Amino acid sequence: MRKVSVTTAAHLEATAIKVGQIILDDSHYLTCWGYMQTAEGWRKCDFVTNYDVLNTMLRAIEDKSEAVQMAIVQKLEHMEQIPEIIDFEAQLGEAVLFDNIAFTLERPQFSGGDWADYTNDDCYYIRAAERVTRTEALARGVDQCMQALGKSYELYLGYLELEFDEEYAREQADLADDMKFTLAFYAYRQAA
């Protein structure tokens, strides 16, 4: 298999993704079309990863692992054209859910250092996948929420430091809601 260098940046974590299709070629990487679970629900995303990470992901989904593995092995053994696609939605009736896994995701970046804005935050490289319990996955989600709230409060303080009025600062930091503002304050204090 051909190895290709990948430059990535901007780390992100996710605890669940769905894969509808996998595209195989003659490189060490796989492209997955699917969805990422966010606070707002499932968002359509494309993922790139390697076979080692895919192996870890497959071991975490014991109930469908064998069917998914067999679909991949059959395509690899009888690859007639490059690239080749495996459509899990057509074969299994739905996208394959990979949950209770801590995914370390990174955004692609041009080698010159400019962000690849054409992806619109809809394309990620899966750097690693680590199996976690449901409780650990929920705790990571809460931690991410607390970090985001703390950052919003930092942004609010930045606007105040620049001598904007409080109402404008809260609005720009997305803290107009009093409950969210209070939670952000405590998240900021906890992080400090």
C-alpha positions as CSV (number, residue, x, y, z in Angstrom):
1,M,0.0,0.0,0.0
2,R,1.1,3.5,-0.8
3,K,1.7,5.8,2.3
4,V,0.8,9.4,2.0
5,S,1.8,12.2,4.4
6,V,-1.0,14.0,6.2
7,T,-0.8,17.4,7.8
8,T,-3.5,18.0,10.4
9,A,-4.2,20.6,13.2
10,A,-7.0,21.8,15.5
11,H,-7.8,19.0,17.8
12,L,-11.4,17.9,18.6
13,E,-12.9,15.1,20.5
14,A,-16.1,13.2,19.8
15,T,-17.7,10.2,21.5
16,A,-19.8,8.8,18.7
17,I,-19.8,8.7,14.9
18,K,-21.8,6.8,12.3
19,V,-20.2,5.5,9.1
20,G,-22.4,5.0,6.1
21,Q,-19.8,4.3,3.4
22,I,-16.1,3.5,3.4
23,I,-13.9,4.3,0.4
24,L,-10.9,2.0,-0.1
25,D,-7.9,2.8,-2.4
26,D,-4.3,1.7,-2.7
27,S,-3.1,3.9,0.2
28,H,-2.8,3.3,3.9
29,Y,-5.9,5.5,4.5
30,L,-9.6,5.1,4.4
31,T,-12.3,7.7,3.7
32,C,-15.5,7.3,5.6
33,W,-18.7,9.2,4.8
34,G,-20.9,9.5,7.8
35,Y,-22.1,11.6,10.7
36,M,-20.7,13.0,13.9
37,Q,-22.7,13.4,17.1
38,T,-22.8,16.9,18.3
39,A,-24.8,18.8,21.0
40,E,-27.3,19.7,18.2
41,G,-27.7,16.2,16.9
42,W,-26.0,14.2,14.1
43,R,-24.0,16.3,11.6
44,K,-22.9,15.0,8.2
45,C,-19.1,14.6,8.2
46,D,-16.4,13.0,6.2
47,F,-13.6,11.2,8.1
48,V,-10.1,9.9,7.0
49,T,-8.3,7.4,9.1
50,N,-5.9,4.4,8.9
51,Y,-6.4,0.7,9.3
52,D,-5.1,0.7,12.8
53,V,-7.7,3.1,14.0
54,L,-10.4,1.3,12.1
55,N,-9.3,-2.0,13.8
56,T,-9.7,-0.3,17.3
57,M,-13.2,1.0,16.2
58,L,-14.3,-2.4,15.1
59,R,-13.3,-4.1,18.3
60,A,-15.5,-1.6,20.2
61,I,-18.7,-2.5,18.3
62,E,-18.9,-6.1,19.2
63,D,-22.5,-6.6,18.0
64,K,-21.9,-5.6,14.3
65,S,-18.2,-6.0,14.2
66,E,-18.2,-9.3,12.3
67,A,-20.5,-8.1,9.6
68,V,-18.5,-5.0,9.1
69,Q,-15.2,-6.8,9.1
70,M,-16.5,-9.3,6.5
71,A,-17.7,-6.6,4.2
72,I,-14.3,-4.9,4.4
73,V,-12.4,-8.2,3.9
74,Q,-14.5,-9.2,0.9
75,K,-13.9,-5.8,-0.8
76,L,-10.2,-6.0,-0.2
77,E,-9.9,-9.6,-1.5
78,H,-12.0,-8.8,-4.7
79,M,-11.0,-5.3,-5.3
80,E,-11.8,-4.8,-9.0
81,Q,-11.3,-1.0,-9.3
82,I,-9.6,1.7,-7.3
83,P,-11.2,3.4,-5.4
84,E,-13.8,0.9,-4.2
85,I,-16.7,1.7,-2.0
86,I,-18.4,-0.3,0.8
87,D,-22.0,0.9,1.4
88,F,-23.0,-0.2,4.9
89,E,-26.3,1.6,4.6
90,A,-27.2,-0.5,1.6
91,Q,-25.7,-3.8,3.0
92,L,-26.8,-3.5,6.7
93,G,-29.8,-1.2,6.3
94,E,-28.3,1.6,8.3
95,A,-25.0,3.4,9.0
96,V,-22.7,1.7,11.5
97,L,-22.8,3.4,14.9
98,F,-19.4,3.7,16.7
99,D,-20.2,4.9,20.2
100,N,-18.6,4.6,23.6
101,I,-15.3,5.5,21.8
102,A,-13.2,8.6,22.4
103,F,-12.3,9.8,19.0
104,T,-9.4,12.3,18.6
105,L,-10.2,14.3,15.5
106,E,-8.1,16.8,13.7
107,R,-8.9,19.2,10.9
108,P,-6.9,19.0,7.7
109,Q,-4.5,21.8,7.0
110,F,-2.5,22.9,3.9
111,S,1.2,22.2,4.2
112,G,1.8,26.0,3.9
113,G,-0.1,26.6,7.1
114,D,-3.4,28.0,5.8
115,W,-6.6,26.4,7.0
116,A,-8.5,24.3,4.6
117,D,-11.7,26.3,4.9
118,Y,-13.3,24.6,2.0
119,T,-14.1,21.7,4.3
120,N,-16.5,23.9,6.4
121,D,-15.7,21.8,9.5
122,D,-17.2,18.8,7.8
123,C,-14.0,16.8,7.3
124,Y,-11.8,15.3,10.0
125,Y,-8.8,13.0,10.3
126,I,-9.4,10.4,13.1
127,R,-6.0,10.4,14.7
128,A,-7.0,7.9,17.4
129,A,-9.9,5.9,18.8
130,E,-10.0,4.8,22.4
131,R,-12.7,2.6,23.9
132,V,-14.5,4.1,26.9
133,T,-17.4,3.1,29.1
134,R,-20.7,4.9,28.8
135,T,-20.0,6.8,32.0
136,E,-16.6,7.9,30.8
137,A,-18.1,9.1,27.5
138,L,-20.7,11.1,29.3
139,A,-18.1,12.6,31.6
140,R,-16.0,13.6,28.6
141,G,-19.0,15.3,27.1
142,V,-19.6,17.2,30.3
143,D,-16.0,18.2,30.4
144,Q,-16.2,19.5,26.8
145,C,-19.3,21.5,27.7
146,M,-17.6,23.0,30.8
147,Q,-14.6,24.0,28.7
148,A,-16.8,25.6,26.1
149,L,-18.7,27.6,28.7
150,G,-15.4,28.7,30.4
151,K,-14.2,29.9,27.0
152,S,-17.4,31.9,26.5
153,Y,-16.9,33.6,29.8
154,E,-13.3,34.4,28.8
155,L,-14.6,36.0,25.7
156,Y,-17.2,38.0,27.7
157,L,-14.3,39.2,29.9
158,G,-12.3,40.2,26.8
159,Y,-15.2,42.3,25.6
160,L,-15.4,44.0,29.0
161,E,-11.7,44.6,29.0
162,L,-12.1,46.3,25.6
163,E,-14.7,48.6,27.3
164,F,-17.8,47.3,25.6
165,D,-20.9,47.5,27.7
166,E,-22.0,44.4,29.6
167,E,-25.1,43.7,27.5
168,Y,-23.1,43.8,24.2
169,A,-20.3,41.6,25.8
170,R,-22.8,39.0,27.0
171,E,-24.5,39.0,23.6
172,Q,-21.3,38.5,21.7
173,A,-20.1,35.8,24.0
174,D,-23.5,34.0,23.6
175,L,-24.2,34.5,27.3
176,A,-27.4,36.6,27.1
177,D,-29.3,33.9,29.0
178,D,-28.9,34.4,32.8
179,M,-28.6,30.6,33.5
180,K,-26.0,30.1,30.8
181,F,-24.1,33.1,32.1
182,T,-24.1,31.8,35.6
183,L,-22.9,28.3,34.4
184,A,-20.2,29.9,32.3
185,F,-19.0,31.9,35.4
186,Y,-18.7,28.7,37.5
187,A,-17.0,26.8,34.6
188,Y,-14.5,29.7,34.2
189,R,-13.8,29.7,38.0
190,Q,-13.4,25.9,38.1
191,A,-10.9,26.0,35.2
192,A,-8.8,28.7,36.9
